[in-house]
Amino acid sequence: MTRDGIALEADLLGKKYGGRSRGWALRDCDFALPAGRVCALVGPNGAGKSTLLALAAGLLRPTEGRIEAPAREHLAYVAQDKPLHPRLTVADTLRMGRELNPGRWDETAARRVMADALDPDAVVRTLSGGQRTRVALALALGKRAELLLLDEPMADLDPLARHQLMGLLMADAAEHGTTVVMSSHILTELEGSCDHLLLLHGGRIRLDGPVDELLAAHTLLTGPVADLAPHTVVESRTTGRQLTAMIRRQGPVEGPWETRDPSLEDLLLAHLRTSEGAPA
Ligand SMILES: Nc1ncnc2c1ncn2[C@@H]1O[C@H](COP(=O)(O)OP(=O)(O)OP(=O)(O)O)[C@@H](O)[C@H]1O
């Protein structure tokens, strides 16, 4: 159960796997995602994104802390490898979705995802990666969940299918007020579709908040090398006497610099590059 107005909440969440690695996959994660947001979950390989999504889906148990999500029947989870029953046909898979979600199944949403892109009689094991993604997304949207947890949902799709399905997903989420948490490495795909950001690195949250607030708090500046205090320098590079920096502002920027507002991609790249050197 989650608090009113909150779709997903973590409180000092930590996950340590057994086996040889025995490291913390996630540590001290605290966040509260408001309902109705489309949240990008970003971070380098091994940052803990899939672990966080699996914990949210209730498929893993936290080692420490807690994560609160809607009950299983109110959430849909699409794992990175899109597991489906290999021997069923596409039509049988959707029929199974309908039967497993009585009274809630949204046939129109599921069909919209399928469009005319797939033969209903095709057997799942014969589908390409992108075609399996389409079936998995059809099942997820058909479930009419409050919370959609999508682990790199667009990774296998060709550019046209990605564009079409991303648009469809965003329109569906907006129409129904669904909360979406979507991990992705394709930063351009997130621009314009996500309004909330969670950036993970080394199992810890490095950035969390509404995209517009995070963008408004940062400035890209270029100019002569100088002390940037009192601002927080996220990333800086110097070429000769020229400085280029991404800062998190503390008050107005005063000085001989040219400034511009960062794009989401600028912001993510700067924080990802900085996190590389940060202690995990
Ligand atoms: N089943 C497992 N057993 C042991 N360690 C695991 C297991 N799954 C993940 N890990 C470890 O936990 C850490 C986080 O992995 P996770 O898959 O959550 O990262 P990710 O951000 O989703 O990465 P990617 O972008 O590559 O998908 C990694 O160090 C990984 O090796």
The ligand as an ORCA input file, in Angstrom:
! r2SCAN-3c Opt
* xyz 0 1
  N      20.682    -12.099     -9.771
  C      21.771    -11.429     -9.413
  N      22.724    -11.989     -8.636
  C      23.829    -11.303     -8.250
  N      24.072    -10.018     -8.602
  C      23.160     -9.415     -9.373
  C      21.966    -10.072     -9.818
  N      21.251     -9.198    -10.577
  C      21.961     -8.054    -10.599
  N      23.096     -8.176     -9.888
  C      24.103     -7.123     -9.649
  O      23.446     -5.994     -9.106
  C      23.945     -4.789     -9.679
  C      22.797     -4.009    -10.305
  O      22.314     -4.738    -11.426
  P      21.028     -4.296    -12.245
  O      20.720     -5.375    -13.231
  O      19.967     -3.900    -11.295
  O      21.589     -2.981    -12.996
  P      20.963     -2.152    -14.214
  O      21.098     -0.719    -13.841
  O      19.601     -2.641    -14.542
  O      21.980     -2.482    -15.403
  P      21.746     -2.531    -17.018
  O      21.645     -1.112    -17.468
  O      23.003     -3.178    -17.491
  O      20.517     -3.341    -17.288
  C      25.043     -5.201    -10.660
  O      26.277     -5.090    -10.008
  C      24.737     -6.660    -10.959
  O      25.914     -7.379    -11.212
*
